[in-house]
Amino acid sequence: MSILFSHLPALLSGTLLLAPATDAAVATLLLDSRRVGLTAGAVFFALRGPNHDGHQHLAALYARGVRLFVVAYPPASLEAFAGAGFVQVADTLVALQALAAQHRVTFGGPVWAITGSNGKTIVKEWLAQLLAPDEDICRSPKSYNSQVGVPLSVWELAPGRHTLGIFEAGISERGEMDKLADIIRPTHGIFTTLGTAHDAGFASEKEKLAEKLHLFERPGFELLVYCADQLLVHAAVQARGLPALAWTRHDAPGAALRFRLKATTAGTTTVRVRLGETAATAHFPAEHLAGRAASRFTLPFADEPSVENALHCLAVLLWRQLDPAKSLAPAEIQRRLLRLHPVAMRLEMKAGRHGCYLLDDTYNNDLAGLSLALDALSRQARPGGRTLILSDVLESGLSGAELYARVAALVQAHGVTRLIGVGEAISQHCHAELVEASRSYYPNDANEMLRQAQHDVQFSIQTYPSTEALLAELRPGDFQNETILIKGARRFGFERVVAALQQPQHGTVLEVNLDALTHNLQYYRQQLRPGTKLMVMVKAFAYGSGSYEVASLLEFQRADYLAVAYADEGQQLRDNGISLPIMVLNPGPDSFGQLRRYRLEPEIYSLERLHDYLQAAREATADGVGALPPLHLKLDTGMRRLGFSEEELPELLALLAAHRAALPVAGIMTHLAAADDPAHDDFTRQQLATFRRMAAAIEAVLGYPASKHVLNSAGIRRFPEAQLDMVRLGVGLYGVEAGAENAHNLLPVSTLKTTISQVKTLPPGTTVGYGRRGVATAHERRVATLAIGYADGYDRRFGSGGGVVLLHGRRAPVVGSVCMDMVMVDVTDVPEAQPGDVAIVFGDGLSTSELAQRIGTIPYELLTNVSERVKRVFVSE
């Protein structure tokens, strides 16, 4: 049953100050005045904190269409809020939590709660991914696990639609978990790890553990999954008599599941599963694993945190075997495990000066967060040094010597070559003391960091008492071709350090959301049949998004191949450390040596080009420089652009038969002309039939199978029977695909933003811009000049009303011609627009598909036209 606004006074122990003109069902809980979406049914909770007070934004929200408010104190006068509804409560946060708790009661399905010091978000995302084929899941977005994030997450539970809830719960001080437990009301739970995060909020580690376990001490709780190797956790769970399924890697007594691990040279981990000797409990009867005592699974990870998190999820899957309706075949469990992908962290990746690359992680700094950020640093494949600029580490609960011993071990383990410490604590415990602490705290580790510092000067340490002291001596020229992680607690203001090291830019920015890109990648992966490989197109500067940054993410996400247009693009990726196989779509004879040196596989599409490649292969053999890379044969099955036609097949076969050793073939491919258009499906099927005939003839001559790939983004979804050995994912990765029926499955990856340089009020009869193409009007208007023009890739066809931008959530049409570096827009209907305000050129709310339609082009053109002078900011949550 829906909760109406008129129900809130009773539910929240509040007082109705003003009844709305129309009673409405509560649809959205709104907390941030800057993020107003649909206003129908949106209730704004005016939260108060040390640095903010939602009550200050009531009038602005009302002006933007919000009509329902929950406040701790009313505005001075309600007369200005005609038609609005106001409920007054003692504490708006408590009221928010109470409303979410009331909503939770309406959901009768199972709810999993995940808590612990580390790994909550990853375990939540992986568990959701593993169970998604069988359940309609509601889960916490991102890492919403706080006193505010949990009620927002639980509110999204939809009885009648969702079959399962998965929510994180995080606490930083005493008394918080009881509140979260009342909201989540879990039926099942996972305890990840007990670490140092938020130690400062508790008297002891045992007290923190006891607080976390309150989440599961409720009537109706059915099962807790945890690792019995965490002895303190194991003892506490047993002492409380919680219904539990424990797993172990080290024969901990009382564990129902025992995992034996073996790392492989392929970067994976083999897990052998058997029952513990005392595993026959009501929660995991021994007979239910009959025949599975020697089950083996492979995890697609080798690093310790990922393996630990994946084992929690595997334990849940094995427990679900008890229910015949939810039981999965071991082969299906294995298939799902192999599709797990790392969860991106909240980082911004930015171009720096002098060939450097910045990882901006300046929002907090604790041990767990530092470890995650260093993991991100170590994953960067770029050559050159790795620098860490680090503030004092907060909220650890450890003594200075012990804390910075752990910091030293983390720095050493992740290959940092230069550490710049900022703060009184890190300055006190740095240099030799820090290194010596590392030796004493980790006595079995060879102290490579100390040897480097003393002998070959590959590692250096500098410290500064404050950010101001660092900035006073900071010289960007001291950093050359490095990857720099900037990791600091908010109060250190490290954004100033980022600004000093960042590549200079004007006010236009292309923001690339790597989480959205990862989402789109996984969406297409879910469409693939087992064993089908994935080639991803990163040509044309990765459709404008930034080739290296996208390629690095794809390598981390285990794509199988990359494709670029020209050899120079492939060389640039190799120079930046990308090691994935790369196919070059347009290789010329002058680039064949480049292909060999940089291990780039060419697409060969004509007899002339094949003869050229054969001659280059002979010359390379004669010169003793090594063989050329294997090639991909492109067949023309109907596109009539590039490729071998069926009429040329006999000559092609003869050439391949005569030169098998000199012309190794990695792949056979074609390009579909209209895979996105149902009107041409018969033609597409003819292309596929032609391809199969030609490919079979080629493989018969070769004497071995080649990787066959024909499908593009639209084809992956519409012709699954033709996925063959590999598919080629292109613009769909970037959130664009022809066909509105699939648009809701993809997230926009790129947001092009610019700023207002100046705003002018123009009298009637005034023209604007070159050629006076901004025609005069009979009324006064306000015109804003934006810092973007056709040199940035903003198409001139957007001039004179062809284009619009978003300012303060409203559309402002272009006035007059688009200039080289500027464009003017009419902001008469956006009265709050001021210099410095951010305008959305395209992104959420203003799609490239809509804009392309306005000027008669395609989204590809808008994406790839964004100039390289426009700064790219890469965002990951």
QUIKASUL-V218365 format. One record per backbone hydrogen bond with DSSP energy under -1.0 kcal/mol. NH is the residue of the N-H (numbers start at 0). CO is the residue of the C=O. E is the energy in kcal/mol with one decimal. If there is no record, write none. Layout:
NH CO E
NH CO E
This chain:
4 23 -2.3
6 3 -1.5
7 4 -1.3
10 6 -2.2
11 7 -2.9
13 8 -2.4
14 87 -2.6
16 85 -2.3
17 85 -1.7
20 82 -2.0
25 2 -3.4
26 40 -2.8
27 40 -1.7
29 42 -3.1
34 31 -1.6
41 38 -1.9
42 27 -3.0
43 67 -2.6
44 29 -2.4
45 69 -2.4
46 44 -1.7
48 51 -3.0
53 46 -3.1
55 52 -1.9
56 53 -1.8
60 56 -2.3
61 57 -2.4
62 58 -2.2
63 59 -1.1
64 61 -1.6
65 60 -2.3
68 84 -2.4
69 43 -2.8
70 86 -2.7
80 77 -1.7
83 80 -2.1
84 66 -3.2
85 17 -2.4
86 68 -1.9
87 14 -3.0
88 70 -2.6
94 90 -2.1
95 91 -2.3
96 92 -2.4
97 93 -2.4
98 94 -2.3
99 95 -2.0
100 96 -2.4
101 97 -2.1
102 98 -2.1
103 99 -2.3
104 100 -1.2
105 102 -1.4
106 103 -1.9
111 164 -3.4
112 187 -2.1
113 166 -2.5
114 189 -2.3
116 192 -3.1
122 118 -2.7
123 119 -2.5
124 120 -2.6
125 121 -2.8
126 122 -2.9
127 123 -2.3
128 124 -2.2
129 125 -2.7
130 126 -2.0
131 127 -1.4
133 130 -1.9
134 130 -1.7
137 163 -2.5
139 165 -1.5
143 140 -1.9
144 142 -1.6
149 145 -2.5
151 147 -1.6
152 148 -2.0
153 149 -2.9
154 150 -2.0
155 152 -1.3
156 153 -2.0
160 157 -2.2
161 157 -2.5
162 135 -3.0
163 135 -1.5
164 109 -1.8
165 137 -2.6
166 111 -2.7
168 113 -2.2
169 144 -3.2
175 172 -1.2
179 175 -1.7
180 176 -3.0
181 177 -1.8
182 178 -1.0
183 179 -3.0
184 180 -2.3
186 110 -2.4
187 110 -2.2
188 222 -2.1
189 112 -2.2
190 224 -2.3
191 114 -2.7
197 394 -1.1
198 195 -2.0
200 197 -1.5
201 198 -2.0
207 203 -2.0
208 204 -2.4
209 205 -2.6
210 206 -2.3
211 207 -2.1
212 208 -2.3
214 211 -1.5
215 212 -1.8
217 215 -1.1
220 217 -1.7
221 186 -3.1
222 186 -1.1
223 242 -1.5
224 188 -2.8
225 244 -1.6
227 246 -2.6
229 226 -1.4
230 228 -1.4
233 229 -2.9
234 230 -2.6
235 231 -2.1
236 232 -2.6
237 233 -2.2
238 234 -2.5
239 235 -1.6
241 236 -1.7
244 223 -3.1
246 225 -2.0
247 256 -2.1
254 251 -1.4
255 245 -1.5
256 245 -1.8
257 273 -3.0
258 247 -3.0
259 271 -2.3
261 269 -1.8
263 267 -2.5
266 263 -1.3
268 298 -2.3
269 261 -3.0
270 296 -3.8
271 259 -2.8
272 294 -3.2
273 257 -1.9
275 255 -2.2
278 275 -1.6
280 278 -1.9
287 284 -1.4
288 285 -1.8
289 286 -1.3
291 288 -2.8
294 291 -2.3
296 270 -2.6
298 268 -3.4
306 302 -2.2
307 303 -2.6
308 304 -2.4
309 305 -2.5
310 306 -2.1
311 307 -1.4
312 308 -1.4
313 309 -2.5
314 310 -2.4
315 311 -1.6
316 312 -2.2
317 313 -2.4
318 314 -2.3
319 315 -2.1
320 317 -1.0
321 318 -2.0
322 319 -1.4
325 322 -1.9
326 322 -1.1
332 328 -2.2
333 329 -2.5
334 330 -2.2
335 331 -2.2
336 332 -2.4
337 333 -2.2
339 336 -1.6
346 344 -1.5
346 875 -1.2
347 359 -1.9
348 873 -2.5
349 357 -2.6
351 355 -2.5
352 500 -2.4
355 352 -1.7
356 481 -2.2
357 349 -3.3
358 483 -2.9
359 347 -3.7
360 485 -2.4
369 365 -2.6
370 366 -2.3
371 367 -2.0
372 368 -2.5
373 369 -2.6
374 370 -1.8
375 371 -1.9
376 372 -2.1
377 373 -2.7
378 374 -1.3
379 376 -1.3
386 482 -2.5
387 417 -2.9
388 484 -3.0
389 419 -2.7
390 486 -1.8
391 421 -1.1
393 364 -2.5
402 398 -3.0
403 399 -2.6
404 400 -1.3
405 401 -1.8
406 402 -2.0
407 403 -2.1
408 404 -2.1
409 405 -2.3
410 406 -2.7
411 407 -2.5
412 408 -2.5
413 409 -1.4
414 411 -1.4
415 410 -1.8
416 385 -3.0
417 385 -1.6
418 459 -2.8
419 387 -3.1
420 461 -3.2
421 389 -2.7
422 463 -2.9
426 422 -1.7
427 423 -1.8
428 424 -1.8
434 430 -2.2
435 431 -3.2
436 432 -2.5
437 433 -1.9
438 434 -1.7
439 435 -2.2
440 436 -2.5
441 437 -2.1
444 441 -1.8
447 445 -2.3
450 446 -1.8
451 447 -2.6
452 448 -2.3
453 449 -2.1
454 450 -2.7
456 451 -1.3
459 416 -1.3
461 418 -2.4
463 420 -2.2
469 465 -1.8
470 466 -2.8
471 467 -1.9
472 469 -1.0
473 469 -1.2
477 474 -2.6
478 475 -1.9
480 353 -2.6
482 384 -2.5
483 356 -2.9
484 386 -2.9
485 358 -2.7
486 388 -2.7
487 360 -1.2
491 488 -2.0
492 489 -2.0
495 492 -1.7
497 493 -2.2
498 494 -2.2
499 495 -1.6
500 496 -1.6
501 497 -1.6
502 350 -2.4
508 752 -2.7
509 870 -3.0
510 750 -3.3
511 872 -3.2
512 748 -3.0
513 874 -2.4
516 512 -2.0
517 513 -2.4
518 514 -2.6
519 515 -2.5
520 516 -2.4
521 517 -2.6
522 518 -2.2
523 519 -2.1
524 520 -2.2
525 521 -2.2
526 523 -1.0
527 524 -1.5
531 528 -2.1
532 724 -3.0
534 726 -3.0
535 560 -2.1
536 728 -2.8
537 562 -2.9
541 537 -1.4
542 538 -2.1
543 539 -1.8
544 541 -2.1
545 540 -2.6
549 545 -2.2
550 546 -2.9
551 547 -3.1
552 548 -1.8
553 549 -2.5
554 550 -2.4
555 551 -2.1
556 552 -2.4
557 554 -1.3
558 553 -2.6
559 533 -1.7
560 533 -1.7
561 580 -2.3
562 535 -1.9
563 582 -2.7
569 565 -1.4
570 566 -2.7
571 567 -2.2
572 568 -1.7
573 569 -2.3
574 570 -2.9
575 571 -1.2
576 573 -2.0
577 572 -2.5
582 561 -2.8
583 600 -2.9
584 563 -2.8
585 564 -2.3
590 587 -2.4
591 588 -1.3
594 590 -2.2
595 591 -2.0
596 592 -2.5
597 593 -2.1
599 594 -2.3
600 581 -3.0
602 583 -2.3
603 631 -3.0
609 605 -2.1
610 606 -2.4
611 607 -2.0
612 608 -2.2
613 609 -2.4
614 610 -2.4
615 611 -2.3
616 612 -2.2
617 613 -2.1
618 614 -2.3
619 615 -2.2
620 616 -2.0
621 617 -2.6
622 618 -2.3
624 619 -1.9
630 663 -2.3
631 601 -2.8
632 666 -2.6
633 603 -2.6
634 668 -3.1
635 643 -2.6
643 633 -2.6
651 647 -2.2
652 648 -3.0
653 649 -2.2
654 650 -2.0
655 651 -2.4
656 652 -2.6
657 653 -1.9
658 654 -1.1
662 658 -1.8
665 630 -2.9
666 630 -1.6
667 706 -2.2
668 632 -3.0
669 708 -1.1
676 673 -1.4
679 676 -2.0
680 677 -1.6
683 679 -2.3
684 680 -2.5
685 681 -1.8
686 682 -2.3
687 683 -2.3
688 684 -2.3
689 685 -2.5
690 686 -2.6
691 687 -2.4
692 688 -2.0
693 689 -2.4
694 690 -3.2
695 691 -2.2
696 692 -1.8
697 693 -2.1
698 694 -2.7
699 695 -1.9
700 696 -1.4
701 697 -2.5
702 698 -2.4
706 665 -2.3
708 667 -2.2
715 711 -2.2
717 713 -2.1
718 714 -2.7
721 718 -2.3
722 719 -1.5
724 707 -1.2
725 707 -1.6
726 532 -1.8
727 710 -2.8
728 534 -3.3
732 729 -1.7
734 731 -1.7
735 730 -1.7
741 738 -1.5
744 741 -1.6
745 742 -1.3
748 733 -1.1
750 510 -2.3
751 841 -2.1
752 508 -3.3
753 838 -2.3
755 836 -2.0
756 784 -3.4
757 784 -1.0
759 782 -2.8
761 780 -3.5
764 776 -3.0
765 762 -1.2
767 773 -1.9
771 768 -1.8
772 769 -1.8
773 767 -2.2
774 772 -1.6
780 761 -2.1
782 759 -3.0
783 824 -2.9
784 757 -2.7
785 822 -3.4
786 754 -2.0
787 785 -1.5
789 818 -2.3
790 819 -2.4
791 788 -1.6
793 788 -1.9
797 794 -1.7
798 795 -1.9
799 815 -3.0
801 798 -1.3
802 797 -2.1
804 811 -1.9
805 839 -2.4
806 809 -3.1
809 806 -2.1
811 804 -2.7
813 802 -2.6
814 823 -3.3
818 821 -2.3
822 785 -1.3
824 783 -2.7
825 812 -2.7
826 781 -2.4
829 826 -1.7
832 829 -2.2
835 755 -2.8
836 833 -2.1
838 753 -3.1
839 805 -2.5
840 751 -3.2
841 751 -1.2
842 845 -2.5
845 842 -2.2
850 846 -2.1
851 847 -2.7
852 848 -1.9
853 849 -1.6
854 850 -1.0
856 851 -2.7
861 857 -1.1
862 858 -2.4
863 859 -2.9
864 860 -1.5
866 791 -2.1
869 866 -1.4
872 509 -2.3
873 348 -2.1
874 511 -2.7
875 346 -1.9
